[in-house]
Amino acid sequence: MGHLNRDNAKLIARLRRIKGQVEGVERALDADADCTEVLRQIASIRGAMAGLTNEVFEEHLRSHVVDATDDTAREKGAEEMIQILKSYLK
């Protein structure tokens, strides 16, 4: 999947925000914060990860299936996506 996204800086920025959220959960747990607040933060992280995952899925489909250079490349890109989705949806 070499050229993951045409705007890797955007993906990296999202990952850094997620990293900050995870660190916030760690701090909350260290501070013995209220469990509902911790759960809210975890739900927020889950949503952020889902958004990141969707963006990478979309880029893979566009680059390796929709815009594939030939049928062999298209089939390979589709098969890769099928395998990734199978593991993701377990």
N, CA, C and O atoms as a GROMACS GRO file, in nm:
protein
  360
    1MET      N    1   0.083  -0.119   0.000
    1MET     CA    2   0.000   0.000   0.000
    1MET      C    3   0.087   0.125   0.000
    1MET      O    4   0.045   0.226   0.056
    2GLY      N    5   0.200   0.124  -0.056
    2GLY     CA    6   0.302   0.225  -0.056
    2GLY      C    7   0.261   0.369  -0.038
    2GLY      O    8   0.310   0.434   0.054
    3HIS      N    9   0.176   0.421  -0.121
    3HIS     CA   10   0.139   0.563  -0.114
    3HIS      C   11   0.008   0.579  -0.037
    3HIS      O   12  -0.095   0.615  -0.094
    4LEU      N   13   0.016   0.551   0.091
    4LEU     CA   14  -0.102   0.541   0.177
    4LEU      C   15  -0.204   0.651   0.153
    4LEU      O   16  -0.322   0.623   0.131
    5ASN      N   17  -0.162   0.772   0.157
    5ASN     CA   18  -0.256   0.881   0.146
    5ASN      C   19  -0.187   0.999   0.081
    5ASN      O   20  -0.069   1.025   0.105
    6ARG      N   21  -0.261   1.070   0.001
    6ARG     CA   22  -0.203   1.186  -0.066
    6ARG      C   23  -0.171   1.298   0.033
    6ARG      O   24  -0.097   1.391   0.000
    7ASP      N   25  -0.226   1.289   0.152
    7ASP     CA   26  -0.202   1.391   0.254
    7ASP      C   27  -0.164   1.323   0.385
    7ASP      O   28  -0.242   1.322   0.480
    8ASN      N   29  -0.044   1.265   0.390
    8ASN     CA   30   0.000   1.195   0.510
    8ASN      C   31   0.008   1.288   0.631
    8ASN      O   32  -0.010   1.243   0.744
    9ALA      N   33   0.034   1.415   0.610
    9ALA     CA   34   0.042   1.510   0.721
    9ALA      C   35  -0.091   1.514   0.796
    9ALA      O   36  -0.093   1.527   0.919
   10LYS      N   37  -0.200   1.504   0.724
   10LYS     CA   38  -0.333   1.504   0.787
   10LYS      C   39  -0.351   1.378   0.873
   10LYS      O   40  -0.403   1.386   0.984
   11LEU      N   41  -0.307   1.263   0.822
   11LEU     CA   42  -0.317   1.139   0.899
   11LEU      C   43  -0.229   1.146   1.024
   11LEU      O   44  -0.271   1.104   1.132
   12ILE      N   45  -0.110   1.198   1.009
   12ILE     CA   46  -0.019   1.209   1.123
   12ILE      C   47  -0.076   1.302   1.228
   12ILE      O   48  -0.065   1.275   1.348
   13ALA      N   49  -0.137   1.411   1.186
   13ALA     CA   50  -0.200   1.503   1.281
   13ALA      C   51  -0.312   1.433   1.357
   13ALA      O   52  -0.328   1.453   1.477
   14ARG      N   53  -0.391   1.352   1.286
   14ARG     CA   54  -0.499   1.277   1.353
   14ARG      C   55  -0.441   1.180   1.455
   14ARG      O   56  -0.492   1.167   1.566
   15LEU      N   57  -0.333   1.111   1.416
   15LEU     CA   58  -0.269   1.016   1.508
   15LEU      C   59  -0.215   1.086   1.632
   15LEU      O   60  -0.225   1.034   1.743
   16ARG      N   61  -0.160   1.203   1.614
   16ARG     CA   62  -0.108   1.278   1.729
   16ARG      C   63  -0.220   1.320   1.824
   16ARG      O   64  -0.203   1.320   1.945
   17ARG      N   65  -0.335   1.357   1.767
   17ARG     CA   66  -0.450   1.391   1.852
   17ARG      C   67  -0.495   1.267   1.930
   17ARG      O   68  -0.524   1.275   2.049
   18ILE      N   69  -0.500   1.153   1.861
   18ILE     CA   70  -0.539   1.028   1.927
   18ILE      C   71  -0.439   0.993   2.037
   18ILE      O   72  -0.478   0.953   2.146
   19LYS      N   73  -0.311   1.010   2.007
   19LYS     CA   74  -0.207   0.983   2.107
   19LYS      C   75  -0.230   1.071   2.230
   19LYS      O   76  -0.218   1.024   2.344
   20GLY      N   77  -0.262   1.197   2.208
   20GLY     CA   78  -0.290   1.287   2.319
   20GLY      C   79  -0.412   1.243   2.399
   20GLY      O   80  -0.413   1.253   2.522
   21GLN      N   81  -0.513   1.192   2.329
   21GLN     CA   82  -0.632   1.142   2.398
   21GLN      C   83  -0.598   1.020   2.484
   21GLN      O   84  -0.645   1.009   2.597
   22VAL      N   85  -0.517   0.930   2.430
   22VAL     CA   86  -0.477   0.810   2.506
   22VAL      C   87  -0.397   0.851   2.630
   22VAL      O   88  -0.416   0.797   2.738
   23GLU      N   89  -0.307   0.947   2.612
   23GLU     CA   90  -0.230   0.996   2.726
   23GLU      C   91  -0.322   1.060   2.830
   23GLU      O   92  -0.297   1.051   2.950
   24GLY      N   93  -0.429   1.126   2.783
   24GLY     CA   94  -0.526   1.183   2.875
   24GLY      C   95  -0.597   1.077   2.957
   24GLY      O   96  -0.623   1.097   3.076
   25VAL      N   97  -0.630   0.965   2.895
   25VAL     CA   98  -0.692   0.854   2.968
   25VAL      C   99  -0.594   0.801   3.073
   25VAL      O  100  -0.633   0.773   3.186
   26GLU      N  101  -0.469   0.788   3.035
   26GLU     CA  102  -0.368   0.740   3.130
   26GLU      C  103  -0.359   0.834   3.250
   26GLU      O  104  -0.354   0.789   3.365
   27ARG      N  105  -0.356   0.964   3.223
   27ARG     CA  106  -0.350   1.061   3.333
   27ARG      C  107  -0.475   1.053   3.420
   27ARG      O  108  -0.466   1.062   3.542
   28ALA      N  109  -0.590   1.036   3.356
   28ALA     CA  110  -0.715   1.026   3.432
   28ALA      C  111  -0.713   0.903   3.522
   28ALA      O  112  -0.757   0.910   3.637
   29LEU      N  113  -0.663   0.792   3.470
   29LEU     CA  114  -0.656   0.671   3.552
   29LEU      C  115  -0.557   0.688   3.667
   29LEU      O  116  -0.583   0.645   3.779
   30ASP      N  117  -0.443   0.752   3.638
   30ASP     CA  118  -0.346   0.778   3.744
   30ASP      C  119  -0.405   0.866   3.854
   30ASP      O  120  -0.372   0.851   3.971
   31ALA      N  121  -0.493   0.959   3.814
   31ALA     CA  122  -0.554   1.052   3.909
   31ALA      C  123  -0.681   0.995   3.972
   31ALA      O  124  -0.750   1.064   4.047
   32ASP      N  125  -0.711   0.870   3.941
   32ASP     CA  126  -0.832   0.804   3.993
   32ASP      C  127  -0.958   0.884   3.958
   32ASP      O  128  -1.045   0.905   4.042
   33ALA      N  129  -0.965   0.928   3.833
   33ALA     CA  130  -1.079   1.007   3.784
   33ALA      C  131  -1.206   0.923   3.784
   33ALA      O  132  -1.202   0.800   3.789
   34ASP      N  133  -1.316   0.993   3.777
   34ASP     CA  134  -1.447   0.928   3.771
   34ASP      C  135  -1.455   0.836   3.648
   34ASP      O  136  -1.411   0.873   3.540
   35CYS      N  137  -1.510   0.717   3.667
   35CYS     CA  138  -1.512   0.618   3.559
   35CYS      C  139  -1.595   0.666   3.439
   35CYS      O  140  -1.563   0.630   3.326
   36THR      N  141  -1.698   0.746   3.462
   36THR     CA  142  -1.777   0.793   3.347
   36THR      C  143  -1.695   0.886   3.259
   36THR      O  144  -1.709   0.885   3.136
   37GLU      N  145  -1.610   0.968   3.321
   37GLU     CA  146  -1.524   1.056   3.242
   37GLU      C  147  -1.422   0.974   3.163
   37GLU      O  148  -1.396   1.004   3.046
   38VAL      N  149  -1.366   0.872   3.224
   38VAL     CA  150  -1.270   0.786   3.154
   38VAL      C  151  -1.340   0.717   3.037
   38VAL      O  152  -1.284   0.708   2.928
   39LEU      N  153  -1.461   0.669   3.059
   39LEU     CA  154  -1.535   0.602   2.952
   39LEU      C  155  -1.567   0.699   2.838
   39LEU      O  156  -1.563   0.660   2.721
   40ARG      N  157  -1.599   0.823   2.871
   40ARG     CA  158  -1.622   0.923   2.766
   40ARG      C  159  -1.497   0.944   2.682
   40ARG      O  160  -1.504   0.953   2.559
   41GLN      N  161  -1.384   0.952   2.749
   41GLN     CA  162  -1.258   0.971   2.678
   41GLN      C  163  -1.227   0.850   2.589
   41GLN      O  164  -1.181   0.866   2.476
   42ILE      N  165  -1.253   0.730   2.640
   42ILE     CA  166  -1.230   0.609   2.562
   42ILE      C  167  -1.322   0.606   2.440
   42ILE      O  168  -1.280   0.569   2.331
   43ALA      N  169  -1.448   0.645   2.459
   43ALA     CA  170  -1.542   0.650   2.346
   43ALA      C  171  -1.495   0.749   2.240
   43ALA      O  172  -1.509   0.725   2.120
   44SER      N  173  -1.439   0.860   2.285
   44SER     CA  174  -1.386   0.959   2.193
   44SER      C  175  -1.268   0.903   2.113
   44SER      O  176  -1.257   0.927   1.993
   45ILE      N  177  -1.182   0.829   2.180
   45ILE     CA  178  -1.068   0.766   2.113
   45ILE      C  179  -1.118   0.665   2.010
   45ILE      O  180  -1.067   0.658   1.899
   46ARG      N  181  -1.216   0.588   2.050
   46ARG     CA  182  -1.272   0.488   1.958
   46ARG      C  183  -1.327   0.555   1.832
   46ARG      O  184  -1.303   0.508   1.720
   47GLY      N  185  -1.398   0.664   1.848
   47GLY     CA  186  -1.451   0.737   1.734
   47GLY      C  187  -1.341   0.793   1.646
   47GLY      O  188  -1.350   0.790   1.523
   48ALA      N  189  -1.237   0.845   1.709
   48ALA     CA  190  -1.124   0.900   1.633
   48ALA      C  191  -1.053   0.790   1.555
   48ALA      O  192  -1.014   0.812   1.440
   49MET      N  193  -1.036   0.674   1.615
   49MET     CA  194  -0.973   0.562   1.546
   49MET      C  195  -1.060   0.514   1.430
   49MET      O  196  -1.009   0.479   1.324
   50ALA      N  197  -1.191   0.512   1.450
   50ALA     CA  198  -1.282   0.471   1.342
   50ALA      C  199  -1.271   0.567   1.224
   50ALA      O  200  -1.269   0.524   1.109
   51GLY      N  201  -1.264   0.696   1.253
   51GLY     CA  202  -1.249   0.794   1.146
   51GLY      C  203  -1.119   0.777   1.071
   51GLY      O  204  -1.116   0.786   0.948
   52LEU      N  205  -1.011   0.754   1.143
   52LEU     CA  206  -0.881   0.731   1.080
   52LEU      C  207  -0.885   0.605   0.994
   52LEU      O  208  -0.836   0.605   0.881
   53THR      N  209  -0.942   0.499   1.049
   53THR     CA  210  -0.952   0.373   0.975
   53THR      C  211  -1.033   0.392   0.848
   53THR      O  212  -0.993   0.344   0.742
   54ASN      N  213  -1.145   0.460   0.856
   54ASN     CA  214  -1.228   0.483   0.738
   54ASN      C  215  -1.152   0.560   0.631
   54ASN      O  216  -1.164   0.530   0.512
   55GLU      N  217  -1.076   0.658   0.673
   55GLU     CA  218  -1.000   0.738   0.577
   55GLU      C  219  -0.895   0.652   0.504
   55GLU      O  220  -0.878   0.665   0.383
   56VAL      N  221  -0.826   0.566   0.578
   56VAL     CA  222  -0.726   0.479   0.516
   56VAL      C  223  -0.792   0.375   0.427
   56VAL      O  224  -0.742   0.347   0.318
   57PHE      N  225  -0.906   0.318   0.472
   57PHE     CA  226  -0.981   0.224   0.387
   57PHE      C  227  -1.019   0.291   0.254
   57PHE      O  228  -0.999   0.235   0.147
   58GLU      N  229  -1.073   0.412   0.264
   58GLU     CA  230  -1.117   0.483   0.144
   58GLU      C  231  -1.001   0.508   0.049
   58GLU      O  232  -1.013   0.487  -0.072
   59GLU      N  233  -0.889   0.552   0.103
   59GLU     CA  234  -0.773   0.579   0.018
   59GLU      C  235  -0.724   0.451  -0.050
   59GLU      O  236  -0.686   0.453  -0.167
   60HIS      N  237  -0.725   0.340   0.023
   60HIS     CA  238  -0.683   0.214  -0.037
   60HIS      C  239  -0.776   0.178  -0.152
   60HIS      O  240  -0.731   0.142  -0.261
   61LEU      N  241  -0.906   0.187  -0.128
   61LEU     CA  242  -1.002   0.153  -0.234
   61LEU      C  243  -0.985   0.243  -0.356
   61LEU      O  244  -0.987   0.195  -0.470
   62ARG      N  245  -0.968   0.371  -0.334
   62ARG     CA  246  -0.952   0.463  -0.447
   62ARG      C  247  -0.822   0.436  -0.522
   62ARG      O  248  -0.822   0.431  -0.646
   63SER      N  249  -0.714   0.418  -0.450
   63SER     CA  250  -0.583   0.403  -0.514
   63SER      C  251  -0.560   0.266  -0.576
   63SER      O  252  -0.501   0.255  -0.683
   64HIS      N  253  -0.608   0.162  -0.508
   64HIS     CA  254  -0.571   0.027  -0.548
   64HIS      C  255  -0.684  -0.053  -0.612
   64HIS      O  256  -0.662  -0.165  -0.658
   65VAL      N  257  -0.804   0.003  -0.614
   65VAL     CA  258  -0.916  -0.067  -0.679
   65VAL      C  259  -0.974   0.023  -0.788
   65VAL      O  260  -0.970  -0.011  -0.906
   66VAL      N  261  -1.029   0.136  -0.749
   66VAL     CA  262  -1.094   0.226  -0.845
   66VAL      C  263  -0.997   0.276  -0.951
   66VAL      O  264  -1.027   0.271  -1.070
   67ASP      N  265  -0.881   0.324  -0.908
   67ASP     CA  266  -0.784   0.384  -1.000
   67ASP      C  267  -0.671   0.289  -1.037
   67ASP      O  268  -0.566   0.333  -1.084
   68ALA      N  269  -0.691   0.159  -1.018
   68ALA     CA  270  -0.586   0.061  -1.050
   68ALA      C  271  -0.549   0.070  -1.198
   68ALA      O  272  -0.633   0.102  -1.282
   69THR      N  273  -0.424   0.041  -1.227
   69THR     CA  274  -0.374   0.055  -1.364
   69THR      C  275  -0.421  -0.057  -1.456
   69THR      O  276  -0.428  -0.038  -1.578
   70ASP      N  277  -0.454  -0.173  -1.400
   70ASP     CA  278  -0.501  -0.285  -1.482
   70ASP      C  279  -0.584  -0.380  -1.396
   70ASP      O  280  -0.593  -0.362  -1.275
   71ASP      N  281  -0.643  -0.480  -1.460
   71ASP     CA  282  -0.731  -0.572  -1.388
   71ASP      C  283  -0.657  -0.652  -1.281
   71ASP      O  284  -0.713  -0.680  -1.175
   72THR      N  285  -0.533  -0.689  -1.308
   72THR     CA  286  -0.456  -0.766  -1.210
   72THR      C  287  -0.433  -0.683  -1.084
   72THR      O  288  -0.450  -0.732  -0.973
   73ALA      N  289  -0.394  -0.558  -1.102
   73ALA     CA  290  -0.372  -0.469  -0.988
   73ALA      C  291  -0.503  -0.444  -0.913
   73ALA      O  292  -0.505  -0.438  -0.790
   74ARG      N  293  -0.612  -0.430  -0.988
   74ARG     CA  294  -0.744  -0.408  -0.927
   74ARG      C  295  -0.784  -0.528  -0.842
   74ARG      O  296  -0.831  -0.512  -0.729
   75GLU      N  297  -0.766  -0.648  -0.895
   75GLU     CA  298  -0.800  -0.770  -0.820
   75GLU      C  299  -0.714  -0.783  -0.695
   75GLU      O  300  -0.763  -0.820  -0.589
   76LYS      N  301  -0.585  -0.752  -0.708
   76LYS     CA  302  -0.495  -0.758  -0.593
   76LYS      C  303  -0.539  -0.658  -0.486
   76LYS      O  304  -0.545  -0.693  -0.368
   77GLY      N  305  -0.569  -0.535  -0.525
   77GLY     CA  306  -0.614  -0.434  -0.430
   77GLY      C  307  -0.743  -0.473  -0.362
   77GLY      O  308  -0.759  -0.451  -0.241
   78ALA      N  309  -0.835  -0.531  -0.437
   78ALA     CA  310  -0.962  -0.575  -0.379
   78ALA      C  311  -0.940  -0.689  -0.282
   78ALA      O  312  -0.999  -0.691  -0.174
   79GLU      N  313  -0.855  -0.784  -0.319
   79GLU     CA  314  -0.828  -0.898  -0.230
   79GLU      C  315  -0.760  -0.853  -0.101
   79GLU      O  316  -0.791  -0.905   0.006
   80GLU      N  317  -0.669  -0.758  -0.112
   80GLU     CA  318  -0.605  -0.704   0.009
   80GLU      C  319  -0.711  -0.642   0.101
   80GLU      O  320  -0.708  -0.662   0.222
   81MET      N  321  -0.803  -0.568   0.041
   81MET     CA  322  -0.908  -0.504   0.121
   81MET      C  323  -0.997  -0.606   0.187
   81MET      O  324  -1.035  -0.590   0.303
   82ILE      N  325  -1.032  -0.711   0.116
   82ILE     CA  326  -1.115  -0.818   0.173
   82ILE      C  327  -1.047  -0.877   0.295
   82ILE      O  328  -1.111  -0.895   0.398
   83GLN      N  329  -0.919  -0.908   0.283
   83GLN     CA  330  -0.846  -0.968   0.395
   83GLN      C  331  -0.837  -0.873   0.514
   83GLN      O  332  -0.852  -0.914   0.629
   84ILE      N  333  -0.813  -0.746   0.487
   84ILE     CA  334  -0.806  -0.647   0.594
   84ILE      C  335  -0.941  -0.634   0.664
   84ILE      O  336  -0.948  -0.631   0.787
   85LEU      N  337  -1.048  -0.628   0.586
   85LEU     CA  338  -1.182  -0.616   0.645
   85LEU      C  339  -1.218  -0.738   0.728
   85LEU      O  340  -1.280  -0.725   0.834
   86LYS      N  341  -1.179  -0.855   0.682
   86LYS     CA  342  -1.206  -0.977   0.760
   86LYS      C  343  -1.140  -0.969   0.897
   86LYS      O  344  -1.201  -1.003   0.998
   87SER      N  345  -1.016  -0.925   0.901
   87SER     CA  346  -0.948  -0.916   1.031
   87SER      C  347  -1.003  -0.800   1.114
   87SER      O  348  -1.012  -0.810   1.236
   88TYR      N  349  -1.040  -0.691   1.049
   88TYR     CA  350  -1.093  -0.574   1.120
   88TYR      C  351  -1.228  -0.603   1.183
   88TYR      O  352  -1.258  -0.554   1.292
   89LEU      N  353  -1.309  -0.682   1.116
   89LEU     CA  354  -1.446  -0.706   1.162
   89LEU      C  355  -1.459  -0.826   1.256
   89LEU      O  356  -1.571  -0.863   1.293
   90LYS      N  357  -1.350  -0.887   1.294
   90LYS     CA  358  -1.355  -1.001   1.387
   90LYS      C  359  -1.404  -0.958   1.522
   90LYS      O  360  -1.415  -1.040   1.613
   0.00000   0.00000   0.00000
